[in-house]
Each structure stands twice: as structure tokens, then as C-alpha cells.
Amino acid sequence: MHDFERLIGTWHGEGELPIDPPLKMTVEATLERMGAFLVLRSNGEPAEMPDSLSVIGGAPDGEPQPMRYFDSRGVERRFLMTFDGSTWTIWRAPGEDWNGPDGPGFNQRFIGEMSADGTTIDGRWERGMGDAGDQWELDFPLRYTRRDAPGEARPEA
């Protein structure tokens, strides 16, 4: 879980869903330790953006970490997450049915790049189309700006 230290903190995100008319969104997110796990909480605006809670961890260090996602719509999903160098990646767990009752009807992944000073993450959610879900297209961009100072002491829960 050491790989995720640079992500721990409080973040403000802004993005825009490319629909007609475009839907501007904001999100307040916090990633914090809870013993051997991480907890990612987010609250979004407008009201169409669900609030969510994710619990991350359980795999050996250096391996992709399982991520259980729950949101205010009652949706539950399984992902895997890595943070390698400056790249934060989240993708649907193998065997997760993205066409099932909690699936959005398409495969999905998040890819974000953290700035060298650790104050911003330029990311995007992508949707995987086609039968195999491997024809990737932009779902929506999302830029996170750190609300606390990088490396600021953060208490462990």
C-alpha cells in the first residue's frame, strides 16, 4: 500500500460530461488510511453525481489492490487500482459483469497523471465499447486539485 502514499489526502475535482448540453460537475474526495486499507470517499455535484465510498486493499504490496465501490444509488462494483510512478489507474475487476445489474452497460477504467509537485491529477474515465469492452473512448475528463499540502502529516485511522 506504500505506492498510494502520494494520493492520500483531500482533493477537489472538476469535470464535464460531454452530453448536450454539457454537464459540469464537481467532486470533493478524500483518500485516507484505515489500518491496512485505504478509504476513498467522494461527494459530487450536481445531484446526478452519486456520493460514493470505496475500500481499497487486501492484496500483497506491489500488486494491483482490490477496490470495492459503493454509491448512493445502491450500486456496488469491484475494481482493481494501482499507482505507479505518477499514473493512477482504476479498472473493472476480472469477472465483473459490466452488463449486469450494477454495471453501466460498458467496461470502464480511470487513468490519471499526477503532477511532479503532487498538487494536481489530470484524469479521465473511459468507457470500453464492443463485445469485449476493449474499444476505449473518453467518458469524461476529471481534474483533481489537492486541498491539503503534499506530504502533509495525515493521521492513520
N, C-alpha and C positions, 0 to 999 in steps of 0.2 A: 504494500500500500504506500510505500515511500514515494513511488512515482507520482502520486497525486498531490503531494505537499504544495506545489505551486498553485493548484486550483482551490485549495481550502481558503474560504473567505466569503465575503459578501459582494455580490455583483448586481449591476443594473444592466438589463438587456433591452435593445430596441431592434425592431424589425418591421417588415411589411409583407403581408400575404399578397402575392401577385394575382388578385382577383379583380373583377370590375364592379364597383370601384375598388382600388387598393385598400386594404385594411391595415392601418398602422397598429402596432402592438408594442407593449412594454412588459417587462418581467422583472421582478425582484427575486433574486436567487441567493441561497446560502448553502455552501458546502462545508460541513463540519464533521469532525470525528465523533464517533460514538463507540468507544472501546476499540475493538479490532475492525470496525466497519466505518463507512462514511454515510452520511445522510445528506441528500440533496433536496432542499425544499424550494418551491417556486410559486409565486403568486403573479398572475398575469392580468392585464387589461387590454382590451375591453372584456366585458363579461363572457364573451365567447371563448376566451382563453382559459382553459381549466387550471385550477390550482393543482399542484402535484407534490408527491413525496416519493423519493427513491431511496432504497437501501442498497449500498454497494459494498461488495466484498465477499470473502469466503474462499477464494482461490489462492494458491501459493503466490508469494511475491514474484513479480516478473511475468506473470500470466495475465491474460485478459480477466477482468473481475466481473462476476455476475452482478447485474443491476436489476432489481425488482422495482417496477414503476407502478404507482397507483395515482389516480387523479379524481377530481371532484365530480366527474361524470360517472364514476363507478368502473372506469376502465382499469385493467391490470395487464401489464405487459412485462416480458422478460427481454433484457438486453445484455450485451457484454460491453465493457468500457475499458479503454486504455488511455494513458497519457504518456507519449513517447517523445522525448525532447521537447518540442513546442507544439506537438499535434495531439489534440484531444479528439478521440473517436468513440462513438457510441453506435452500435448496430444491433439489429434483432438477433436474439439468441438462436442457434441452430435448432430446428424443430418447432420454432414458434410459428403458429399459423396466422400470417398477416391477413388472410381472408376470413379468419374465424370470427367469433362473436366480439372479441376485444381487438381485432385487427382493423386497421384503417382501410383495408382493401388494396394495399400496396406495401411492398417492402420499404423499410426506411432506415436511414442512418444519419448521424450528425458528424460533421468534420469541422473542427475549429483550430485556428492557429493563434497561439499566444504570442504577444509582442515580446521582444527581448527584455523589456523592463517589467514585464508581468502585469501591466495595467489594463490591457485590452485583449479580447479574444474575438477575432473575426471568424464567424462560423456560418454554417448553412445546414439546414435539414434538407435531405434529398429523398426523393421517392424512387423506388426501383420498380419499373414497369415491366410488362411482358410476363409470359408464363413462369419464367424462372426468377422474376423480380430483380434482374441484373442489368436492366437498361436504365441507368441513373439519369435523373433530371432534377433540377432545382425545385424544391417545395417552397422554401422561403429562407432568406438570409436573416442572420441574427448577430448583432454585435454587442458583446458584453464589455462593460467598463467596471473596473474594480472600485468598490466603495471603501475598502479599508486599504491600508498601506501594504504593499507586497512584503512578505516576511514578518509582518506584524504578529506579535505573540497572540496566539489564539488558544484558549483553554480547551483541553480534551474533555469530552463529556464522559 
